[in-house]
Amino acid sequence: MTVAAREITLPADWRDFWALTKPRVMSLVVFTALCGLLAAPGEMHPILAFTAILCIATGAGASGALNQWYEAELDAKMKRTAGRPLPDGRMERESALHFGIGLAAFSVGIMGVAVNWLSAGILAFSIFFYAVVYTMWLKPNTPQNIVIGGAAGAFPPVIGWAAVTGDLTLLPLLMFAIIFFWTPPHFWSLALFMKSDYGAAGIPMLPNVSGQRVTRNQIFGYSFVLAAIAMAPWYLGMTGAVYGVTTVALNLVFLGLAFAVWRSETTEAQMMKAEKRLFAYSVLYLFILFAALAFDRMLLV
Amino acid sequence: MTDDVKPAAQDMGPQMVGSLSVEESRLVRSRQAGRARAMAVVLFGLCVLFFAITVVKVGVWG
């Protein structure tokens, strides 16, 4: 007799709890937060800096767990997410909720006590924004979900900056804007070749609601806004030549790939090479851009 | 009984009521042990971190 045949409830494995935190998303969050922290003027004790990054990572994990708790039924309908612990039946839904709330409370509390309450407040708001505003409200209701919801992913460098300085200036807001305007081309290029998956789950992504042509136009348009915002720290004199050269090169390639997506008329997901290329490049783009910004600021400061 | 019908534990016969097979028992124990080990690592790490934060905050390390 197999284990499954008697429907016994097995305790979830620790790896399932780890998977709830969306570790790959967390790595990008940790990286951008670290860049915000390094770019900020002033000094921070390495132990407190480590604590701040740990709290930001834990907060991102809390957001991921609460997102998966709420979207368990939706995730079961999509190939990309059907193997997650909840839709796969490896964990009770309530455990994910308790885990998410516990992580959120821990991350905000420790951030407030050990670092400062401004960064803790922004962290709390970013968890609320992702779990409630984006997951529960925007995502199931509007094709602009990832445009407004992109703000949730844009908070980490701001939190990193606030952890060091205890206040906010124009540069962390520009870092926020870079991620905010990077999100639409990044997610819509994914949505183009995952259209059927999102459609099966009934999520109103732009390609499903307004069609591929509109999505391609929007990707191309947002890429120009992104390029302008990404170059702003340089032409406003907040960074030096290292960031300037890097941002110009990265954005020229981004615009070239976005142009290929805009020109493409492919409707078959398997044939969407330009869209897959832009999606993959956009991740690399953000890593290199933020690394250059942090490095440049460290040289200047 | 067909393969796709999953009977409840009490339908499997009196020898299965309130008990797990050896294979199930081993699986449950291995998961419990894994979670306990993971929790121990996390708690130990937090103890070290809280101690370090306290030392930094009271100014011993400047």
Interface residues (C-beta under 8 A of the other chain):
Chain A: M1 V3 A4 A5 R6 E7 I8 L10 P11 A12 D13 W14 F17 H45 I47 L48 F50 T51 L54 A114
Chain B: K6 P7 A8 A9 M12 M16 L20 S21 E23 E24 L27 V28 R31 Q32 G34 R35 R37 A38 L49 A52 I53 V56 K57 W61
